[in-house]
């Protein structure tokens, strides 16, 4: 992560009556007590409790990273105090967690809010890692949970669970994922049935492969929802799909590294149909 020389220059020397110097990784960062105190109760306590009012008092911050601190400060200061080229900070996948670590340490809520607002623009795995920060500072979780529910795998979530530090967040994330998958299954089921309906209407008219001995012919566009409870109808339906959809492939369709057979297709329809019915 790099902020560029222009961004770092403004804090490298005294400017606009700066009255305190932070020493981060051996480098001086010139800032204003009142500005940091307004945004961070931790800095406020640090300045008011342990250090004298000295124009150039130096405070060493041993555990912080210099580049991350510069980004944090550029977000903390109002843009009208910084040159335009120095005040614009792009919160992205590479720097957001480093900024959040410092903002969380110093309880700079406004900076944390800025980072959390980027949830929908960041990579899903990075967005997932915003969750404990947003929860700890009682910020809205909806957008983060939505990304987790639709774009983060269950395995990724499971691996990250120990870092959440709160079982409730993990359960909440899993619930969101369940709801998202149910919605997706319902939409997929509707779309697939629509496509099958079109295929039946435009496909073969060979009644021998779509005739139920109990209920007669299935018609030009049999509804899977209606026939799924009758084994005979279901068998006829399967024969029709096998002939009209899979007839050009002797065993199975190869698609994106997988082999898809008629049995796979029917099993999928049954499973998703059960999910759709349950919700």
N, C-alpha and C positions, 0 to 999 in steps of 0.2 A: 504494500500500500504506500502510495506517495502523494504528498499534498502539493509538490512543486515548490520551487525556490521562491516564487512570488508570495505564496501563501505563508511561508515560514518567516519571511523577512520582517513582516510587520511586528511580530512578537519577539524578534531577536534583539531588539534594542528599545530603549525608553520611547514611548509615544503617547501623545494626548494625556500627559500627566499621569502615566501609569505609576502605581505606588507600591507594587510588590513584585518580586521576581520568584518565579517557580523554577526550580532546577530539576529537570527531567532527563534522565540518562546522561547527566553531565552537561546538558545544554540549558542555557538560560531562556526563560519564557517570561516576557514582561507583560503584566496584566494589571487590572484595576480591582481593588478590594470590593468596592461597592457593586461592581458588575457581577463578580462571581458570587458575592454574598446574596444578591437578589435572586439568583437562579439556583443556588445550592446551599441548603442548610448546613451541610458538612463544612463547606468552605467558610460559611459565616461563623460557625463555632470555632473553626481553626484560627481565623483572623482575630476574633474578639476575645478568645479565651487564652491563647497560648503565645501570642506574638504582640510586640509593641507596634504602635503606629509609626513605622519608619518608612520613609519614601522609597527606599530601596532594600527593604527587608528581604532576605533570601530564605525560601522555604524549600527544602529538598523533598521531592516526592519519589521515594525509592522504588516503588512497585509499579509505577506507570510507564507507558511507552510514549516516547516523544512524538512520533508521527500521529498516533491516535489522539494524544492530547491536543495537538494543533487542530485536528479536525473537530474535536469536541469544542474547542474555544471558538472556532469560526461559526459553529452552529449556535453557540451560546451568546455571542455578541450580536447586537442588531446590525443589519447589513449597512445601515447608514454610517456606522463607525468604521467600516472596513471599505477598502477600495473594491469596486465591483469584481475585478478579476481575482481578488483575494477572498471575498466573502461568499462566493458561490461554492457550495459543497455538494457534490454528487454522492448521495447515500446509495451504496450499491452492495452487491454480494461480497465484495472483497473487504469492505471496511465497516459494514454496519455492526457486526458483532464486537469489533474492537471499540467502536464508539459507544456502544451500549454498555460494555464492561466498565468504562470510565464513568458514564452517565449514571449507571446504577450505583457505583461506588460512592459517588458524591451526591446521590439522590437529586439529580437534575431532571425533574419530571418533564419539563418542556422538551428537552433533548430526547428523552425516551419516547415521548409522544411522536416526535418527528420521525424517529426510526421505525416505530410500530406502524405508522401511516404508510410506510413503503411495502407493507406485507404483500399486497397483490402484485407488486412489480418485481419482487425478488424471486430467486429460485425456490422451489417448494421446500427443500431441505433447510435452507436458510430461514425461510418464513417460519418453519416449525420451531426453530431455535429462538424465535422472538417470544414464544408463548410464556415461558417462566417470567420474563421481564414484564410483560404486559399484565400478567396475573398478579405479580408481587406489588405492582403499583396501581392495581385496580383500574386498568384501562380496558376498553372493549376488546373482547376476544373473538367476535363473530367472524371477521375477515380471516384471521389466522386459522381458526377452526375450519372454515370453509375450504381453505387451501389444503389443510391436513386431510380433510374428508375426501377430497377429490383428486389430489395430486401426490400425496405421500403414501408410500406403500405401508402395509401393516408391519412388515419386517423392519422398515426404517423407524417407524414409530416405536416399535418394541425395543429396538436397540437404543433409542434415545430416552426411553422412559426413566432410567435411573438418574439422568441429568435433570429431569423435570423437578425432582425433589418433592413432588406432591402427587399422590395416587389419584386424587380427585381430577387433576388435569389430564392424567392418562386415561381415566375412565371417560371423562368428558370428550376427549379426542376420539376414543373408540366409538362412543355413541354417535358422534357426528359422522364418522366414517360409515357406520352401519346405515344411518339415515340416507347418506349420499348414495351408497351402493344400492339401497332399496329403490330410490328414485331413478337411478340409472337403469336398474333391471326393468322397472316398469316402462320406462321410455323405450328401452331396447326391445322389449317384448311387443310393444305396440307397433314399432317400426317394422320388426321382422314379420309380424302377422300381416301387416299391410303389404309388404313385398311379396309374401307368399300368396296372398289373395290375388295380387296382380298376375303372379306367375300362373296360378291355377286358371284364371280367366283366359290367359293368352297361351296356355300350354296344351298338352295332349288332351284329346277327347276320348282316349281309350278307357272305356268304363270298366274294363276287366281289372284294372289296377286301382280303381277307387270305388269298389262296390262292397258294402257291408252286407253280410248274409242276414243280419237282423233288421237293418234299417234301410236296405236297398242302396241305390246309388248315392254317392256323396254330393253329387251336383257339381257344377262348374267351379265353385269356389267354396269348398267345405271349411267351416270355421273350426279351428283347432280348439277354441274355448268350448265349443259344443260337443265335439267328438272325443275329447280327452278322457272322458269317464267310461267310454265303451271300448273294450279291448279289440273287438272286431273292426269297428270304425277306425280305431287308431292304427291297426295293422294295415288296413286299406290305405290310410293316409300315408303311412310309412312307405308302402309300395309305390305310391304315386311319386313321392319325393325322390325315392331311390331311382326311379326310372327317368323322371323329368329333370331332376337337378343333378344327380350323380351318375347318370347313364354314360357320360363321356369318359368316366374314369373307372377302371375295372375294380379298384379297391377303395381308394380314398383320394380326396383332393389334397394336394400339398400346397399349403399357404403359409408364407412367412415362417418356414421351418417346422410347421406342424402338419400332421396328417388328419384331415377331417373326413369322417365317414358319415353315412346316413344315420347310424346309431348314435354318433356323437351329437348330430344335429337334433335328433329326437330327444335325447337326454337333456340337451340344453333347453329345448322348448318346455319340457316337463318341469325342469328345475325352476326356470325363470317364471313359468306360469304359476307355480306354487308360491313363489315370492310375490308375484303381482297380485295373486288372489288374497294373500295374507295381509296385504296393506291396502 
